[in-house]
Amino acid sequence: MAQEDHETRLKRLRMRSMRRGIKEMDILLVRYADARLSALDAGELDAYEALLDENDQDLYQWISGQQPAPRAHAPMVADISRVAARG
């Protein structure tokens, strides 16, 4: 399989951000994707992609502060929460 170029990866991750299934997560994650994805390095994009594999209910609780995020996702969740708080 061919290596995905950076721009294609950004587009794919943005699409995954806005097609979550729970409208609240669509809004929060597409806002984050628009604000930050282009500035993330490859490792940060890997972390974001791993976060997108998580369940929406869990993600919402982590981002809203109702539950602590797992250690592996905590930095990315904190960044998403900061962007969400700015509105």
DACOR-V58634 format. One record per residue. N is the residue number from 1. OMEGA is omega as a letter, one per 40 degrees, with the letter a starting at -180 (none if undefined). D_FIRST is the distance of its C-alpha to the first C-alpha in whole Angstrom. Layout:
BEGIN
{{N:OMEGA:D_FIRST} {N:OMEGA:D_FIRST}}
END
This chain:
BEGIN
{{1:a:0} {2:i:4} {3:i:7} {4:i:9} {5:a:12} {6:a:15} {7:i:17} {8:i:14} {9:i:14} {10:i:18} {11:a:18} {12:i:16} {13:i:18} {14:i:21} {15:i:21} {16:i:20} {17:a:24} {18:a:26} {19:a:25} {20:a:26} {21:i:29} {22:a:31} {23:a:33} {24:i:34} {25:i:31} {26:a:29} {27:a:32} {28:a:32} {29:i:28} {30:i:28} {31:i:31} {32:a:29} {33:a:26} {34:a:28} {35:a:30} {36:a:28} {37:a:24} {38:a:24} {39:a:26} {40:i:24} {41:a:22} {42:i:19} {43:i:21} {44:i:23} {45:i:20} {46:i:18} {47:i:22} {48:i:22} {49:i:19} {50:i:20} {51:i:23} {52:i:22} {53:a:21} {54:i:25} {55:a:27} {56:a:29} {57:i:33} {58:i:32} {59:a:30} {60:i:33} {61:i:36} {62:a:34} {63:a:34} {64:i:38} {65:i:39} {66:i:40} {67:i:38} {68:i:37} {69:i:33} {70:a:32} {71:a:32} {72:a:28} {73:a:28} {74:a:31} {75:a:31} {76:i:28} {77:i:31} {78:i:34} {79:i:32} {80:i:31} {81:i:35} {82:i:36} {83:a:34} {84:a:36} {85:i:39} {86:i:39} {87:none:39}}
END
